[in-house]
Amino acid sequence: MNHKIAILSDIHGNTTALEAVIADAKNQGVSEYWLLGDIFLPGPGANDLVALLKDLPITASVRGNWDDCVLEALDGEYGLEHPQEIQSMRMTQFLMERMDPATIVWLRSLPLLEKKEVEGLRFSLSHNLPDKNYGGDLLVGNDTEKFDQLIDEETDVAVYGHVHKQLLRYGSQGQQIINPGSIGMPYFDWEALKNHRAQYTVIEVEDGELVNILFRKVAYDYEAELELAKSKGLPFIEMYEELRREDNYQGHNLELLASLIEKHGYVEDVKDFLEAIKSEYKID
């Protein structure tokens, strides 16, 4: 029997890119989808993005670090001292104004690690490490011993996301390791390889054998995605514009974040949001 599985990761609120990827995956004849987390933000996708995912035969999902940031903001774990926390709260506020709270219940239910077996072939799925969905342990240039953290004796193929780069390599004992890349925010270090295409991967299992690993890069209208973000009033739009046009996201530039927070008065927005989540958004 033949199974074609599309692996989707790091959508980051980019509904336009997700639409293009789904169309491409259908053309590839995939039968199911695996979702590796970081579904929302910093892009504007909310209910529209969820609607696309609900139409897919998704058979495995794990939770990413950006998904955790949304949950932590809703749970009141952030304050007003750090620009990144203010950013997370303001963007979560934007998201919740456009998303069914039931989606948050679903996000909370997602595990960090999921195991799948396809005709006897054993897969391990995580956003980053099996027990830690953030950090730099699995950057593509790291040593094999770092990647062995993905492997146990019950894993033939480990699949992870987080680093926003497509990757194919092996563990120290020959197990396969795959990163499908990022749909919404692909990163490039080498200038000649930079492009605006959305990334995902199709794997094919036939009679218990991994017979194909297909890395896909799909063109989409990134200017239309940017205009969509502007029309919805996406916070920190200046950063999203740089991301879409230059493939550069300055989420760790604290000086830039602070200047945009002051420019747009986001602290006052967040204060209102903190009051609202005490009753309206917080879900136990």
Beta strands, then each sheet from edge to edge (+ up, - down):
strand 1: 2-8
strand 2: 32-35
strand 3: 58-61
strand 4: 113-118
strand 5: 121-126
strand 6: 157-160
strand 7: 166-170
strand 8: 176-180
strand 9: 198-206
strand 10: 209-218
sheet 1: 3+ 2+ 1+ 9- 10+
sheet 2: 4+ 5- 6- 8- 7+
end
